[in-house]
Amino acid sequence: MTDSIDASVKYVTQPGRYHPTRRPSSRFASIADALALALEDGSMKQAIVARTDVGMGQGKLAAQVAHASLSAYEKADSQLRDQWKRGGQKKVVLKGESERQLHELAAIADSDGIPNAVVRDAGHTQLEPGTVTALAVGPAADDRVDRVTGELSLF
């Protein structure tokens, strides 16, 4: 993202290259838009909370984290998705203690308008069908995600 910001700043500060009533060339339009969003909204991330109490193997854990991440991403509006993609799709995986905790965190995210998704396993391999395995919160601004998941430990 730093390269994009640097390119945008260089572009808009060149004499005669930028005027507030004239749209930048299409080559720089998305970079300029990314700069504006980055400066306006700050850094974004997604936090994925995976349960530690159900005994998932590493492969199962990785799959459930991926399911949660994609599901929450798909619930976000297109502008939010685009901004997060331009910012590098920052993610953090955190430890969750129980199904109850994941539902409580999802309710907090819902009340704050943050896209989120609770994942239930299909039950084909290690877990019983319907077992809640993970929750993804975001993409959203770092501080908004932290208000929901900031007290949890890294996985």
C-alpha positions in Angstrom: 0.0 0.0 0.0 2.9 2.3 0.7 4.0 2.3 -3.0 0.4 3.1 -4.0 0.3 6.0 -1.5 3.7 7.3 -2.6 2.6 7.1 -6.3 -0.6 8.9 -5.5 1.0 11.7 -3.6 3.6 12.2 -6.3 0.9 12.3 -9.0 -1.4 14.7 -7.2 1.4 17.1 -6.2 2.9 17.5 -9.7 2.2 21.0 -11.0 -0.7 21.0 -13.4 -1.3 17.3 -13.0 -4.2 17.5 -10.5 -7.1 19.8 -10.2 -10.0 19.2 -7.8 -12.6 19.6 -10.6 -10.7 17.4 -13.1 -10.8 13.6 -12.8 -7.3 12.0 -12.8 -6.4 9.7 -15.7 -7.8 6.2 -15.4 -4.3 4.9 -14.7 -4.1 6.8 -11.5 -7.8 7.0 -10.6 -7.7 3.8 -8.5 -4.5 4.8 -6.8 -5.9 8.2 -6.0 -9.1 6.6 -4.7 -7.0 4.2 -2.6 -5.0 7.1 -1.1 -8.2 8.9 -0.3 -9.7 5.9 1.4 -6.5 5.1 3.3 -6.2 8.6 4.6 -9.9 8.8 5.4 -10.5 5.4 7.0 -7.1 4.1 8.0 -5.9 0.6 8.1 -8.3 -2.3 7.8 -8.2 -6.0 8.9 -10.1 -9.1 9.4 -9.9 -11.2 12.6 -10.7 -14.8 12.5 -11.4 -16.5 15.8 -11.0 -20.3 15.8 -12.1 -22.5 18.7 -9.4 -24.2 20.7 -11.8 -26.5 22.6 -12.9 -28.9 19.8 -9.6 -30.5 18.9 -9.3 -29.6 15.3 -6.2 -30.8 13.5 -4.0 -28.2 11.7 -5.5 -28.9 8.3 -9.1 -28.7 9.6 -8.2 -25.5 11.4 -6.8 -24.0 8.3 -9.8 -24.9 6.3 -12.3 -23.5 8.8 -10.3 -20.2 9.1 -10.4 -19.9 5.3 -14.2 -20.6 5.2 -14.8 -18.0 7.8 -12.6 -15.4 6.1 -14.3 -15.8 2.7 -17.8 -15.9 4.2 -17.4 -12.6 6.1 -15.7 -11.0 3.0 -18.7 -11.9 0.9 -21.0 -10.2 3.4 -19.1 -6.9 3.1 -20.2 -4.2 0.6 -18.1 -3.8 -2.5 -16.4 -0.6 -1.5 -15.2 -2.2 1.8 -14.0 -5.3 0.0 -12.1 -3.2 -2.6 -10.5 -1.1 0.1 -9.4 -4.1 2.1 -8.0 -5.8 -1.0 -6.0 -2.7 -1.9 -4.7 -2.6 1.6 -3.2 -6.1 1.5 -6.1 -8.1 3.0 -4.6 -8.0 6.5 -5.8 -10.9 8.7 -5.1 -12.1 12.2 -6.1 -15.5 13.7 -7.1 -15.6 17.3 -8.0 -18.2 19.9 -11.6 -18.7 20.8 -12.6 -20.7 23.9 -16.1 -21.9 23.1 -19.1 -21.8 20.8 -20.8 -19.4 23.2 -17.9 -16.9 23.0 -18.0 -16.9 19.2 -21.7 -16.2 19.2 -21.2 -13.4 21.7 -18.5 -11.8 19.6 -20.7 -12.2 16.5 -23.5 -10.3 18.3 -21.1 -7.5 19.2 -20.0 -7.3 15.5 -23.6 -7.3 14.3 -24.5 -4.5 16.7 -21.6 -2.4 15.4 -22.5 -3.1 11.8 -19.3 -5.1 11.1 -19.5 -7.9 8.5 -19.0 -11.3 10.2 -19.6 -15.0 9.7 -19.9 -17.9 12.0 -18.8 -21.2 10.4 -20.3 -24.6 11.2 -18.5 -27.8 10.1 -20.2 -30.2 7.7 -19.1 -33.1 9.8 -17.4 -35.2 7.1 -14.1 -35.8 8.9 -13.1 -34.8 12.5 -16.2 -33.1 14.0 -19.9 -33.6 14.4 -22.1 -32.0 11.8 -23.0 -28.4 12.8 -20.1 -27.9 15.1 -19.3 -24.2 15.3 -15.6 -23.9 14.5 -14.7 -20.3 13.6 -15.9 -16.7 13.4 -14.5 -14.0 11.1 -15.0 -10.4 12.0 -14.4 -7.8 9.2 -13.0 -6.6 7.0 -13.4 -3.3 8.8 -11.2 -0.6 10.2 -8.6 -1.9 12.6 -10.1 -0.1 15.6 -13.6 -1.4 14.9 -12.4 -5.0 14.7 -10.3 -4.5 17.8 -13.4 -3.4 19.8 -14.8 -6.9 19.1 -11.7 -9.1 19.3 -9.0 -7.0 20.9 -8.9 -9.0 24.2 -8.2 -12.4 22.5 -4.8 -14.1 22.2 -3.1 -14.9 18.9 -3.4 -18.4 17.7 
